[in-house]
Amino acid sequence: MDAKSQRPKGRDNTVSALNAAIDTLNLAKDIASIAPAKAVFGTVSIILTTIKVSLLLFVGRLSIVD
């Protein structure tokens, strides 16, 4: 196997890890009772979502034009 065949699996793992982190942060935001904590969890969730979308656009798995 060459290195190119290993890349999609690594990307899928990265996207899965980002999805898990985003879901966890959203859950923490819902559970948190302190307003600053909710703001931090929400902000970090948005940043991770932006990273995920950028990653998907960069590797070409998500097309803007259908």
MOPAC internal coordinates of N, CA, C and O (Angstrom, degrees):
PM7 1SCF
backbone

  N    0.0000 0     0.00 0     0.00 0    0    0    0
  C    1.4516 1     0.00 0     0.00 0    1    0    0
  C    1.5189 1   110.29 1     0.00 0    2    1    0
  O    1.2310 1   120.83 1   -41.96 1    3    2    1
  N    1.2989 1   116.02 1   138.04 1    3    2    1
  C    1.4573 1   118.74 1   177.14 1    5    3    2
  C    1.5287 1   110.62 1   -94.45 1    6    5    3
  O    1.2310 1   121.08 1    -6.58 1    7    6    5
  N    1.3274 1   115.54 1   173.42 1    7    6    5
  C    1.4721 1   121.10 1  -176.11 1    9    7    6
  C    1.5245 1   111.84 1   -65.77 1   10    9    7
  O    1.2310 1   120.08 1   150.07 1   11   10    9
  N    1.3240 1   117.46 1   -29.93 1   11   10    9
  C    1.4646 1   120.07 1  -177.95 1   13   11   10
  C    1.5235 1   111.99 1   -66.08 1   14   13   11
  O    1.2310 1   119.95 1   147.02 1   15   14   13
  N    1.3124 1   117.71 1   -32.98 1   15   14   13
  C    1.4567 1   119.50 1  -179.31 1   17   15   14
  C    1.5230 1   112.18 1   -73.37 1   18   17   15
  O    1.2310 1   119.71 1   162.77 1   19   18   17
  N    1.3165 1   118.15 1   -17.23 1   19   18   17
  C    1.4565 1   121.92 1   179.19 1   21   19   18
  C    1.5186 1   112.35 1   -86.00 1   22   21   19
  O    1.2310 1   119.19 1   158.99 1   23   22   21
  N    1.3146 1   119.14 1   -21.01 1   23   22   21
  C    1.4614 1   122.09 1  -175.11 1   25   23   22
  C    1.5289 1   114.42 1   -61.41 1   26   25   23
  O    1.2310 1   118.62 1   132.44 1   27   26   25
  N    1.3276 1   120.23 1   -47.56 1   27   26   25
  C    1.4731 1   117.69 1  -178.71 1   29   27   26
  C    1.5186 1   113.39 1   -58.38 1   30   29   27
  O    1.2310 1   120.10 1   142.17 1   31   30   29
  N    1.3200 1   117.41 1   -37.83 1   31   30   29
  C    1.4552 1   120.15 1   179.43 1   33   31   30
  C    1.5295 1   109.88 1   -63.61 1   34   33   31
  O    1.2310 1   120.07 1   137.15 1   35   34   33
  N    1.3133 1   117.47 1   -42.85 1   35   34   33
  C    1.4580 1   121.36 1   178.10 1   37   35   34
  C    1.5162 1   112.05 1   -63.86 1   38   37   35
  O    1.2310 1   120.48 1   139.84 1   39   38   37
  N    1.3158 1   116.69 1   -40.16 1   39   38   37
  C    1.4631 1   120.42 1   177.81 1   41   39   38
  C    1.5086 1   110.89 1   -65.69 1   42   41   39
  O    1.2310 1   120.55 1   139.09 1   43   42   41
  N    1.3248 1   116.55 1   -40.91 1   43   42   41
  C    1.4568 1   119.87 1   178.97 1   45   43   42
  C    1.5216 1   110.51 1   -63.20 1   46   45   43
  O    1.2310 1   120.64 1   140.61 1   47   46   45
  N    1.3336 1   116.38 1   -39.39 1   47   46   45
  C    1.4547 1   119.78 1   177.56 1   49   47   46
  C    1.5245 1   111.00 1   -65.25 1   50   49   47
  O    1.2310 1   120.22 1   142.19 1   51   50   49
  N    1.3235 1   117.18 1   -37.81 1   51   50   49
  C    1.4588 1   120.71 1   179.25 1   53   51   50
  C    1.5162 1   110.49 1   -66.32 1   54   53   51
  O    1.2310 1   120.33 1   136.04 1   55   54   53
  N    1.3159 1   116.97 1   -43.96 1   55   54   53
  C    1.4664 1   120.49 1   179.29 1   57   55   54
  C    1.5258 1   110.04 1   -65.75 1   58   57   55
  O    1.2310 1   120.37 1   139.83 1   59   58   57
  N    1.3239 1   116.91 1   -40.17 1   59   58   57
  C    1.4621 1   119.97 1   177.79 1   61   59   58
  C    1.5265 1   111.27 1   -63.46 1   62   61   59
  O    1.2310 1   120.35 1   139.18 1   63   62   61
  N    1.3240 1   116.93 1   -40.82 1   63   62   61
  C    1.4654 1   120.53 1   178.07 1   65   63   62
  C    1.5239 1   110.79 1   -65.78 1   66   65   63
  O    1.2310 1   120.17 1   139.75 1   67   66   65
  N    1.3201 1   117.28 1   -40.25 1   67   66   65
  C    1.4653 1   120.14 1   177.17 1   69   67   66
  C    1.5217 1   110.83 1   -64.73 1   70   69   67
  O    1.2310 1   120.06 1   138.42 1   71   70   69
  N    1.3222 1   117.49 1   -41.58 1   71   70   69
  C    1.4663 1   120.59 1   177.42 1   73   71   70
  C    1.5245 1   111.36 1   -60.98 1   74   73   71
  O    1.2310 1   120.61 1   137.10 1   75   74   73
  N    1.3200 1   116.44 1   -42.90 1   75   74   73
  C    1.4678 1   120.58 1   179.53 1   77   75   74
  C    1.5274 1   110.81 1   -64.46 1   78   77   75
  O    1.2310 1   120.55 1   137.88 1   79   78   77
  N    1.3289 1   116.56 1   -42.12 1   79   78   77
  C    1.4621 1   120.24 1   179.47 1   81   79   78
  C    1.5240 1   111.32 1   -65.49 1   82   81   79
  O    1.2310 1   120.53 1   139.15 1   83   82   81
  N    1.3237 1   116.60 1   -40.85 1   83   82   81
  C    1.4673 1   120.76 1   179.24 1   85   83   82
  C    1.5256 1   110.45 1   -65.00 1   86   85   83
  O    1.2310 1   120.58 1   136.16 1   87   86   85
  N    1.3277 1   116.50 1   -43.84 1   87   86   85
  C    1.4688 1   120.03 1   178.32 1   89   87   86
  C    1.5196 1   111.62 1   -62.50 1   90   89   87
  O    1.2310 1   120.58 1   138.74 1   91   90   89
  N    1.3240 1   116.49 1   -41.26 1   91   90   89
  C    1.4625 1   121.04 1   179.07 1   93   91   90
  C    1.5229 1   111.14 1   -64.53 1   94   93   91
  O    1.2310 1   120.40 1   136.91 1   95   94   93
  N    1.3255 1   116.85 1   -43.09 1   95   94   93
  C    1.4610 1   120.18 1   179.04 1   97   95   94
  C    1.5287 1   111.48 1   -65.70 1   98   97   95
  O    1.2310 1   120.36 1   141.20 1   99   98   97
  N    1.3222 1   116.91 1   -38.80 1   99   98   97
  C    1.4685 1   119.37 1   177.61 1  101   99   98
  C    1.5224 1   111.18 1   -65.01 1  102  101   99
  O    1.2310 1   120.34 1   141.45 1  103  102  101
  N    1.3166 1   116.96 1   -38.55 1  103  102  101
  C    1.4597 1   120.76 1   176.28 1  105  103  102
  C    1.5257 1   110.69 1   -65.39 1  106  105  103
  O    1.2310 1   120.36 1   136.52 1  107  106  105
  N    1.3211 1   116.91 1   -43.48 1  107  106  105
  C    1.4665 1   120.95 1   178.56 1  109  107  106
  C    1.5303 1   110.87 1   -62.98 1  110  109  107
  O    1.2310 1   120.85 1   142.47 1  111  110  109
  N    1.3345 1   115.98 1   -37.53 1  111  110  109
  C    1.4690 1   119.83 1   178.33 1  113  111  110
  C    1.5200 1   110.84 1   -64.31 1  114  113  111
  O    1.2310 1   120.43 1   140.84 1  115  114  113
  N    1.3263 1   116.78 1   -39.16 1  115  114  113
  C    1.4636 1   120.81 1   179.09 1  117  115  114
  C    1.5266 1   112.20 1   -69.18 1  118  117  115
  O    1.2310 1   120.55 1   145.52 1  119  118  117
  N    1.3254 1   116.56 1   -34.48 1  119  118  117
  C    1.4577 1   121.03 1  -176.99 1  121  119  118
  C    1.5294 1   112.26 1   -81.91 1  122  121  119
  O    1.2310 1   120.33 1   148.54 1  123  122  121
  N    1.3153 1   116.97 1   -31.46 1  123  122  121
  C    1.4712 1   121.19 1  -175.09 1  125  123  122
  C    1.5251 1   110.77 1   -60.41 1  126  125  123
  O    1.2310 1   121.49 1   -41.00 1  127  126  125
  N    1.3316 1   114.75 1   139.00 1  127  126  125
  C    1.4634 1   119.44 1   179.76 1  129  127  126
  C    1.5246 1   112.38 1  -104.18 1  130  129  127
  O    1.2310 1   120.11 1   171.15 1  131  130  129
  N    1.3225 1   117.40 1    -8.85 1  131  130  129
  C    1.4611 1   121.90 1  -179.13 1  133  131  130
  C    1.5270 1   108.09 1   -99.19 1  134  133  131
  O    1.2310 1   120.80 1   -51.81 1  135  134  133
  N    1.3249 1   116.08 1   128.19 1  135  134  133
  C    1.4688 1   121.26 1  -175.84 1  137  135  134
  C    1.5305 1   113.01 1   -58.26 1  138  137  135
  O    1.2310 1   118.69 1   135.48 1  139  138  137
  N    1.3400 1   120.10 1   -44.52 1  139  138  137
  C    1.4687 1   118.17 1   178.98 1  141  139  138
  C    1.5369 1   112.79 1   -61.45 1  142  141  139
  O    1.2310 1   120.35 1   145.24 1  143  142  141
  N    1.3326 1   116.94 1   -34.76 1  143  142  141
  C    1.4646 1   119.51 1   177.87 1  145  143  142
  C    1.5228 1   110.50 1   -65.89 1  146  145  143
  O    1.2310 1   120.45 1   138.49 1  147  146  145
  N    1.3279 1   116.75 1   -41.51 1  147  146  145
  C    1.4649 1   120.14 1   177.56 1  149  147  146
  C    1.5267 1   110.51 1   -60.96 1  150  149  147
  O    1.2310 1   120.60 1   139.40 1  151  150  149
  N    1.3071 1   116.46 1   -40.60 1  151  150  149
  C    1.4680 1   120.65 1   179.94 1  153  151  150
  C    1.5243 1   111.07 1   -64.64 1  154  153  151
  O    1.2310 1   120.43 1   137.82 1  155  154  153
  N    1.3168 1   116.78 1   -42.18 1  155  154  153
  C    1.4697 1   120.45 1  -179.56 1  157  155  154
  C    1.5205 1   110.44 1   -67.00 1  158  157  155
  O    1.2310 1   120.20 1   133.35 1  159  158  157
  N    1.3390 1   117.23 1   -46.65 1  159  158  157
  C    1.4648 1   119.78 1   179.87 1  161  159  158
  C    1.5263 1   110.77 1   -61.47 1  162  161  159
  O    1.2310 1   120.17 1   138.96 1  163  162  161
  N    1.3129 1   117.28 1   -41.04 1  163  162  161
  C    1.4611 1   120.72 1   179.02 1  165  163  162
  C    1.5173 1   112.49 1   -65.41 1  166  165  163
  O    1.2310 1   120.61 1   138.62 1  167  166  165
  N    1.3273 1   116.44 1   -41.38 1  167  166  165
  C    1.4618 1   120.76 1  -179.77 1  169  167  166
  C    1.5246 1   111.49 1   -65.68 1  170  169  167
  O    1.2310 1   120.73 1   135.07 1  171  170  169
  N    1.3232 1   116.21 1   -44.93 1  171  170  169
  C    1.4648 1   119.58 1   179.41 1  173  171  170
  C    1.5236 1   110.45 1   -65.36 1  174  173  171
  O    1.2310 1   120.07 1   143.42 1  175  174  173
  N    1.3110 1   117.47 1   -36.58 1  175  174  173
  C    1.4592 1   121.19 1   177.33 1  177  175  174
  C    1.5255 1   110.65 1   -62.64 1  178  177  175
  O    1.2310 1   120.53 1   137.77 1  179  178  177
  N    1.3189 1   116.59 1   -42.23 1  179  178  177
  C    1.4719 1   120.57 1   178.15 1  181  179  178
  C    1.5241 1   110.69 1   -64.67 1  182  181  179
  O    1.2310 1   120.14 1   138.91 1  183  182  181
  N    1.3170 1   117.35 1   -41.09 1  183  182  181
  C    1.4682 1   120.93 1   178.93 1  185  183  182
  C    1.5307 1   110.31 1   -62.83 1  186  185  183
  O    1.2310 1   120.21 1   135.12 1  187  186  185
  N    1.3251 1   117.21 1   -44.88 1  187  186  185
  C    1.4644 1   119.82 1   179.06 1  189  187  186
  C    1.5220 1   112.09 1   -65.66 1  190  189  187
  O    1.2310 1   120.26 1   144.16 1  191  190  189
  N    1.3180 1   117.11 1   -35.84 1  191  190  189
  C    1.4616 1   120.53 1   176.59 1  193  191  190
  C    1.5293 1   110.40 1   -64.27 1  194  193  191
  O    1.2310 1   120.56 1   139.32 1  195  194  193
  N    1.3153 1   116.53 1   -40.68 1  195  194  193
  C    1.4645 1   121.11 1   177.45 1  197  195  194
  C    1.5226 1   110.72 1   -63.23 1  198  197  195
  O    1.2310 1   120.55 1   138.03 1  199  198  197
  N    1.3230 1   116.55 1   -41.97 1  199  198  197
  C    1.4653 1   120.53 1   177.64 1  201  199  198
  C    1.5196 1   110.57 1   -63.04 1  202  201  199
  O    1.2310 1   120.45 1   137.49 1  203  202  201
  N    1.3271 1   116.75 1   -42.51 1  203  202  201
  C    1.4695 1   120.76 1  -179.91 1  205  203  202
  C    1.5247 1   110.97 1   -62.54 1  206  205  203
  O    1.2310 1   120.24 1   133.36 1  207  206  205
  N    1.3156 1   117.14 1   -46.64 1  207  206  205
  C    1.4692 1   120.47 1  -179.83 1  209  207  206
  C    1.5215 1   110.24 1   -64.43 1  210  209  207
  O    1.2310 1   119.99 1   138.74 1  211  210  209
  N    1.3243 1   117.63 1   -41.26 1  211  210  209
  C    1.4678 1   120.65 1   178.21 1  213  211  210
  C    1.5222 1   110.71 1   -62.74 1  214  213  211
  O    1.2310 1   120.54 1   138.55 1  215  214  213
  N    1.3192 1   116.56 1   -41.45 1  215  214  213
  C    1.4593 1   120.63 1   178.28 1  217  215  214
  C    1.5246 1   110.71 1   -62.26 1  218  217  215
  O    1.2310 1   120.40 1   134.97 1  219  218  217
  N    1.3191 1   116.84 1   -45.03 1  219  218  217
  C    1.4604 1   120.08 1   179.95 1  221  219  218
  C    1.5251 1   111.62 1   -64.91 1  222  221  219
  O    1.2310 1   120.32 1   141.91 1  223  222  221
  N    1.3200 1   117.00 1   -38.09 1  223  222  221
  C    1.4628 1   119.72 1   176.82 1  225  223  222
  C    1.5218 1   110.96 1   -68.32 1  226  225  223
  O    1.2310 1   120.61 1   141.10 1  227  226  225
  N    1.3232 1   116.45 1   -38.90 1  227  226  225
  C    1.4608 1   120.65 1  -176.78 1  229  227  226
  C    1.5196 1   111.28 1   -66.90 1  230  229  227
  O    1.2310 1   119.81 1   139.45 1  231  230  229
  N    1.2930 1   117.97 1   -40.55 1  231  230  229
  C    1.4713 1   119.70 1  -178.39 1  233  231  230
  C    1.5117 1   111.93 1   -85.35 1  234  233  231
  O    1.2310 1   120.00 1   174.67 1  235  234  233
  N    1.3220 1   117.61 1    -5.33 1  235  234  233
  C    1.4556 1   120.83 1   173.66 1  237  235  234
  C    1.5054 1   115.63 1    81.53 1  238  237  235
  O    1.2310 1   119.92 1  -161.85 1  239  238  237
  N    1.3224 1   117.76 1    18.15 1  239  238  237
  C    1.4553 1   119.64 1   179.42 1  241  239  238
  C    1.5273 1   111.98 1   -86.52 1  242  241  239
  O    1.2310 1   120.56 1   167.13 1  243  242  241
  N    1.3033 1   116.54 1   -12.87 1  243  242  241
  C    1.4494 1   121.02 1   179.74 1  245  243  242
  C    1.5222 1   106.98 1  -124.92 1  246  245  243
  O    1.2310 1   120.19 1   -58.01 1  247  246  245
  N    1.3082 1   117.25 1   121.99 1  247  246  245
  C    1.4565 1   118.88 1  -179.06 1  249  247  246
  C    1.5261 1   109.06 1  -103.72 1  250  249  247
  O    1.2310 1   121.27 1   -37.90 1  251  250  249
  N    1.3151 1   115.18 1   142.10 1  251  250  249
  C    1.4588 1   120.58 1   178.76 1  253  251  250
  C    1.5245 1   109.91 1   -76.66 1  254  253  251
  O    1.2310 1   120.81 1   140.08 1  255  254  253
  N    1.3207 1   116.06 1   -39.92 1  255  254  253
  C    1.4608 1   121.60 1  -178.98 1  257  255  254
  C    1.5171 1   108.48 1  -101.93 1  258  257  255
  O    1.2310 1   120.47 1   -58.20 1  259  258  257
  N    1.3228 1   116.71 1   121.80 1  259  258  257
  C    1.4741 1   120.07 1   179.59 1  261  259  258
  C    1.4954 1   111.32 1   -89.33 1  262  261  259
  O    1.2310 1   120.10 1   180.00 1  263  262  261

